[in-house]
Amino acid sequence: MGCGTSVATETQEKRVEKSKDETVKTPNPALTMKAAVLIQRWYRRYMARLEMRRRYTWNIFQSIEYAGEQDQLQLSSFFSFMLDNFTQLSGNGPDLISQLLDPVVDPWLDRDTCFNLIPIPESYTGPRLSFPLSVSDTNALLSAFKEQQTLHARYVLQLLYETKKLLKQMPNIIHLSTSYTNEITICGDLHGRLDDLLLIFYKNGLPSAETPYVFNGDFVDRGKKSVEVVMLLFAYLLLYPDYMHLNRGNHEDHIMNLRYGFTKEVMQKYKTHGREILQLFQDVFSLLPVATVIDGKILIVHGGISDQTDLDLLNSIERHKVKSALRFPRRSLDQLDIGQSCRQMKRMRSTDCSRPSSDCSHSKHQRSPHQRKRRCGVGRQDSAISTSSSSSSSSSSSSLCSPRTPSCLTPRQCPSTPSSPYAISVLQVPFLDSLSSVGPPEPPQHEREWKQIVDVLWSDPKTQEGCSPNTFRGGGCYFGPDVTQRLLLQHGLQLLIRSHECKQEGYELCHGGQVITIFSASNYYEEGSNRGAYIKVGRELVPRFYQYQVSRTTRKLTLTQRVRAAEGSALRALKEKLFSHRSELMSGFQQYDQNNKGSVSVSEWTLVLEAVLRLDLPWRTLRPHLARLTPDGSVEYQSCFEDMGPGIRLPQVTPNLAETLFRYRTDIEIIFNIIDKDHSGLISIEEFRHTWRLFTAHLGVDIDDRAIDDLARSIDFNKDGSIDFTEFLEAFRVVHKLDNKDQHVNGKYS
């Protein structure tokens, strides 16, 4: 009886507990809504932080890229400087540099049979082409490149020769019509990404009469498959000249190719005939059309336009004469009709200064800094003067678009007056024994033509009205919506399609939809950093966008992992930039750190970084990734450089010289590769000394000759009078200490 009562009681207790559990599990609508709001708020904050990281990562990549283009302009200026100042280096110094900048076409390359003299060994297993090309030839080429095969030098030269013959017959501006086809596909920058090109062909179809293409420049550089990309494009151009169209980009330029990898890639893949191949590439690049127009309504150029862009003038230019847009046309004094008076004035001044007088000494004191700089060959201030002079006469000029003003001409701004509200630029011209003010001379015809090409290859759109120098890249212009609308109305156009800028989604619209940027190289900065895209335009002339992303690993990563990987790569590049400017940054920090505490305020820290690096970045947001804070909230500026160090320590190298080597490592590698004619990787100590003295003089870097001699002796490891500059450059590579620690740990536990 007692047991039965006990069982009944336990059953009742279980029912009560069950009912309580059901009461607890019943959701409260208010609590559910509150939880949902909290989760949503957390998710939005998380995504906002992720987007912020993605944006500043993008800004870092883009700022460093454009800074590199400015360095390239400085390097091309150095090449011109070498032409004027290079002393004989083992009998081949000036010849080599002049061949680089003003090459003389080898008559052997213009012969029909030049490539037939190159034997093809029986061991060659790559594609064999026959000309004129057929579909089977292009298919064989496509399959070979997919299988990582290399095209023989004989076929490369023959393909380039046939492409050169075809391009000579083409106008500067190609006119297309959609009436003969359903749609035209427009692709942007490829930059040696063969996988992107193959994916476009896979998704959209191979070039043919049914699938015409316009590739809008920048086929080469940066990527590792530039030769394969450009060979495929040229092959399809020869196969379908009416349905395959190629515009020139700013990287179809032999001086740009020296810095960004195409020259090195060609020489590595074709060691025997590399120079001949590069020379033909140079000719072919200069013959590429600079613009395409679809149905008279859509203009396609690589970079953009300026307020001086004239399509009629652009169409009449002898484009093959502009081998490199980075080569500044020189304006002689005789062209200005004042050269003789200038020289006469110089003689008069030198005569006057030979007599001791107070006036003469005063004049000498005023002129000596500029004269010293000109004698040393430091052209930066002169270049700045010429830039300001040129930009005052043209709102769209820039450092790249401004020929140097002769040193005897000094620009001066006239004060504004009510009757003349705008400042007028005049030149102080030596005339007899006085200075006469005259208006700036009209630039010669060849300079105006050169500027037309520079603007369409290098310019970028901006949201503000007007046209201004593109100081961020160092060349071309920034053009506003008013400039776009004016050019479109003037020529009866309705849309401008351009490339030249990497966009996260592969494309971007601006200027009220009148300008479209298209970029076809996905993962441009880092794996997962951006998509690629192409445009299809039919008879209704309404652009449709197609996006893609080449990736073997990105799809397996979450969004957070992709952002983290790109962010890490960008921060590494930024820290290298900090390290290469260490002395300038330390000098700036110490000006604010009067008490030598080793710290400055966050505001002072950002001011120094902005002034020295000149990168438009959110430094306050980036501060936690770059430097530590002290307990009082100041920035411990020495911590900016703790994570980095040199590759190999050379005790003979002074700090000033070491930093110069770190900063200009890429430029030095380019110069050494030019001097190393046989590509042995060795240059003589004498060549090393001459090059370095010229380079430091051009940059205005104060490095003692003895330091250069000591460095040359220290890196001649086997004392044979030659320097292995590959090992030398490796010593001046920025090494991330944390990476070394990770590698050591991984090696220890693997």
Disulfide bonds with the S-S distance in Angstrom:
Cys342-Cys408 2.29
